[in-house]
Amino acid sequence: MNLGSYVALSAALFLIGVFGALTRRNIIGILMAIELMFNAANINLAAFNRYLHPGGIIGQTLALFIISIAAAEVVVGLSLVLAIYRNTDTVYVEDYNLLKG
Amino acid sequence: MLEQIVFYSLAALITASALMVVTARNTVHSALFLGLCLAGVGGIFALLGADFLFAGQIMVYVGGIAVLIMFVVMLLGRASDLHLRQMNKQWAAALLVCAASLAGFWKIVRMAGGALATAPVKPTTGPLGLIMMGDYALPFELVSLVLTGALLGAIFFSRSEKSQ
């Protein structure tokens, strides 16, 4: 296996995530697509660590930080979604227009 | 040979389930496929010799985030959502953005492509613990602060109006 296979896999996962974040109407679907993008970045970090810096662990350390930040992000994001749903009674982002004058 | 079989089956699992996450009409199915996709990414970590990342991925992502998203999916929405289209009208523009990015990514893949692994895989849990308590002690503590802030923020935003 060479590095290119892993980078190609992570590029595919990232692009699927971008497509999902751009096209989903459901706000939870957008959050899930963002999680896919986080995971693509983590695959890249672990793969570059293995192939370009063998014996080092800086890439894995960074990926570990990304996992914990992503956990914090999804917790706050989901509680915000719950609060918004309580106010607007919908999960579709095109109806979130309370700030529109 | 074995590595290639494992890699290609994991890659097929990850891309197929990620596509289902993005395109499934039923959000519950999306959340289930998200768990499958994250478990596949954990398998990729194991293949890359990142054993602690594999364990963390399974515990935090599959056991935590996917289950949390599942709960929220079940709390929100209504049954009529199953008959509505879940994709907005700009899907063609989104495909265009993805194709343009793919050209850039393809250059990176071509550039980085040829590198081969030189060292055998070694367990990294011990060195990761040492580096967290050594060079990266300050970011480690900052992350714990961020997690505490996220916990408080989640409680603050999700409490009901009556209890305020």
Interface residues (C-beta under 8 A of the other chain):
Chain A: M1 N2 L3 G4 S5 Y6 V7 A8 L9 A11 A12 L13 F14 L15 I16 G17 V18 F19 G20 L22 T23 R24 R25 N26 I28 G29 L31 M32 A33 E35 L36 N39 N42 I43 A46 A47 N49 R50 Y51 L52 P54 G55 I57 I58 Q60 T61 A63 L64 F65 I67 S68 I69 A70 A71 A72 E73 V74 V75 V76 L78 S79 L80 V81 L82 A83 Y85 R86 V91 E94
Chain B: E3 Q4 F7 A11 I14 T15 A18 L19 V21 V22 T27 S30 A31 L34 C37 L38 V41 I44 F45 L48 G49 A50 F52 L53 G56 Q57 V60 Y61 G64 I65 L68 I69 V72 V73 L75 L76 G77 D81 L84 R85 Q86 M87 N88 Q90 W91 A93 A94 L95 V97 C98 S101 L102 F105 W106 I108 V109 R110 A112 G113 G114 A115 L116 A117 T118 A119 V121 K122 T124 P127 L128 I131 M132 Y136 P139 V143 V146 L147 G149 A150 L151 G153 A154 I155 F156 F157 S158 S160 E161
